[in-house]
């Protein structure tokens, strides 16, 4: 289990407005793809990850302004990288902000409006590190169980709130549980609300290890990994930072770097 570091200054989680140095509507600043320094990894009782390569000039995923949106769970790349995505926003542990600040590991945050609305500010320091905010509905329903108009409001209302709070419109959408991802109804609703892709995953982080979809139980280049903002109640006593440390250890053991998902996606031309 990854050790918890000595107590340090904690984020208040109560910040409001646009992160320092970022104009409203601007893309969050891109953190260096290289992981944090050796001392930072030692602080968290982890072995350093390999540095991520420079983002490709020719993006493997090219999104269109209109029409059906693609659905994908990995990115076609020969770079030995994987992508970490974290869902919902239920756990708001200040130590996790400290951890990502130290380690400079990029993540994509798929936030659920009603889960984060009591503390939108918690995620702003994470966004200021270069981590993008994406859409994960208003209140986390099983999308295929609700009518088309409700699907649309789940996505559009979350899109509006997240855009207002974080200054950029989410480019990507993830349906709760991955449900309905390949249905025409959901695809149409996503198109109507603004995101230009539906993102699923190849691996799902539990507490100490990942669940793999591949039969060989191994990571592949370009895999998208799902994790959640979770704390001791859901993680059988483990903290968010301990779970995330275990995730990084599993990635390091297989020799992969973590890259920013959005660096491999070409947004539609404005």
N, C-alpha and C positions, 0 to 999 in steps of 0.2 A: 504494500500500500504506500502511495506517495505520502511523504511527511508534510505536515502543515508547517510553514515557516514561522519564524518569530513574528510577534505582532508588529504591525506597521501602520502608518497612517491609512485610514480607511476613507473611501469615497462616501460622501454624504448621501449619494443617490437622489439628491433633491435638486440637482441643477435643472435649470430651465433654459429654453431658447436654443439657438444654434451653437454647436461646439465652438470653442475659441479658434479663431483663424479660419473658420469655414463660413462662407457667405450663404445666406438662405438660398436653397435650391441647388447648391453646388454638390458635386459628388464628394463623399468623404475623402480626405487625403489618403494617398496610398502609402502604407507603411512599407519599409524595405522588405523584400521577400525573404531575406536571410533571417534565421531564427535568432533569438536573444543570445547574449554572450554566455560563456561557460559558467561564470559565477552565478548568473541568474538561474541556469538549469540546476546547478548544485544546490542553490537555496531551496528549490522545490523537490530535491532528492530525485532528480531525473537525469537521464543521459540526453545530451543535445541531439536534436534532429538534424539531418543533413540540410544545408541551405537550399531553399527553393530556387530553381532557375529563373532567369528574367522572364517576365510574361511574354508570350508569343506575340509577334507583330501581326501574324495572320491568325485570328481567333478561330478555334475549332468550331465554336457555336456561333452562328450568325442569325440574329433575330430580325424579323420583318415587322414593319410598322402596322400592317393590317393582315387580316386572314387568320386561319386557324393557328393556334400556338403549339409549338412542339412540346412533347413530354419526354424527359430524359432522366436517367438515374446515374449516368456517368458521362464523362467527356472523352472524346476520342483524342488521345495524345500519347506520344512516345515518351514524354517527360515522366520521370519516376516520382510522380506527385499524386496525392489524394487531396480531397476537399472536405473540410469539416463544416457541417451545418448544425445549428442548435435551435431547437424549436420551443415555442410557446412563451417562455419568460416567467414561469411560475416562481422559480428560486432567484432571489436577488441578493446574492452573497457578495459583499464588498471585497472579500478575499479573491474572488474570481476576477474582478477588475484588476486587482494588483497582479495576479498571476499572468493575465494576458499582457499587461503593461510590461512586465519583466521579460516574458518569453517571446513576445512579438509573433505569436502564432495567429494567422488570420482565420477568421470564422465568418460565416454568413448567418445572420440572426433572423429566423422566420418567426415573427412575433404575432401573438394573438391579442387583439385590442383589449378585450375585457379582462385579460389576465395581466396586462402590463399597465392599464390606465391608472392604477393607484400609485404608480411610480414610474412614469415615462422617463424621468431623469436618470434612473439607474443605468439605462442603456446608452446614454449620451457619451459618457467617457469611453465606452467600448466602440461606439461609432467614430469618435474622434481618433481612435487608433487606426482607422481605415476599414473597419468592419461594417459591411452594408446591412441595412435593415430591409427585410423582405416580408411578404404578406402571408399570414397564416390564419386568416378569417377573423371574425368578430368574437365568436364564443365557442369555437372548436366543435362544430357539429359533425355528424356523419353525413357528408354532402349528398350521397345518393339517396338518403332517406328524406330529403326535404325538396319541396318543389322548386322549379326553375327561378321564380322571382325571389324566393328566400335565399337560394344559392347566390344570386346576383347581389342581394343586399349584404350577405356575409362578406363577400369579397370587396364590393365597392365601398361599403362603410368603413371597413378596415383600411382600405387604400387611402381614403380621405383622411382618416385620423392619423395614420402613420406618416403620410406626406406632410400634414400640418405640424406634427410634433418633431419630425426629424429632417425636414427641409428638402427631401428628395422623394420622388414617387417610387415605390418598390417596382423593380423590373421583373421580379420572379414571384411565383405563387406556389405554395405547397398545401394541398388539401389535407386536413387531419386524417391520420391513419393511412394516407395515400389513397383514400377511398374516392372512387368516381373519376380518377385521374384521366382515364381513357374514354370517358363518355362524352358524346357530342354536347349534352346539356351543360356540363361543367366547362368544357372548352369555350362554348359561346359566352358563358358568364364571365370567364376570365378575360376574353377579348373585350367585352363591354366595359370592364372596370379598369383596364390599363396595363396590368402585367402582361409580359410578352412570352412567357414560358411557364410550364408546370414542371417543378423539380421534385423528383423522388430520390431514392437512395439505393445503394448496393449493400451497405452494412449498417447495423443499428447497434450503438453502444449501450450496454447494460450497466453493470456496476464495475466489474473487473475485466470484462472481455466483450468482444463484439459478436453479434449474430451475423453470419455471412449468408448471402444468397448463393454464392458460388459453391459448387460441390467440394472443391479442394480446400475450402475454408481459408482462403488467402486473399489479401488485397491485390488489386490490379491497378495499373496506371490509369489515372482518371476517375477512379471510384469516388462517389459521393457518400460520405458517412453521415448518418443521423445520430445526433445526441439531443438531450433535453436539458433545460434549466431545471435542475432537481436538487433537493437537499436531503438531510438525514432521514426525514420521515419517509420519503419515497425510496431512498437508497440504502435502507437497512442500516442506518447509522453513519454511512459515509457522507462526506461533504461534497459539494459541487467540485471543489478543487481536487479532492481525492479521486473522484470519478474521472475528471478530465485528465488528471495525471496518469491514470491507468490507460486511458485512450491514447495519450501521447506515447506511453511506453509500448503499447501494442504496435503503433505505427513505426516507432523507432526500431523495434525488433525485426521488422520486415524491410527496413532500409529505405523507407519512403520519406520524402519531404512533404510538408503541408503547404499548398499554394492557395491563393485567394480565388474562389470560384469565379467571381466577376471578372478577374483578369483574363479568363479564357472564354469570355462571352463578348461578342460584339453587339452592342445595343443598336436598335434601329436608328437610322439617320434622322436627325431632327428636321 
